[in-house]
């Protein structure tokens, strides 16, 4: 009798089990690429002249290192200066003379850069980065030499490409998903330029800047 009583229970088990659950894989978030362009104006503390920069770059939602969003960009800058100077000296024949000159110097750095940025609070972000490249340096020079018996002058121009590098850091503020403003400082280095066989020490400089960037 017991086997007969258990038979209905065995037949009813599939009804209690129900339909087997389906396991579906959740799709991963796609990596989204976005482009940006920006410009800045700043003040060079050593050269004591303004400097202008424009840049174009790209970032990706999957480019993250230690919580910092990574982007790369190309940048072109421009600055120039006009300087006058005077001196007194002896020439090769030990004749005393005085001199005065004027120099017009233009610098156009072109760099490839990497930038790291992360949110601090709300729409406020911090960023830092570095870049390397080359700078086109153009010089126009005019000098007058005053001797006891006569005066002579010299005029010339030349240009050269030099190595340049920079590091930068600052804060940015997102006005909207497509626009942000930023302010910071950068240290810029130039190797020596060669003009007419002479070496000119361009040295390094600090730039304090403000700018805006737009995403598209």
Beta strands, then each sheet from edge to edge (+ up, - down):
strand 1: 33-44
strand 2: 49-65
strand 3: 68-90
strand 4: 96-121
strand 5: 124-147
strand 6: 151-176
strand 7: 179-190
strand 8: 193-195
strand 9: 198-200
strand 10: 204-215
sheet 1: 1+ 2- 3+ 4- 5+ 6- 7+ 10- 1+
sheet 2: 8+ 9-
end
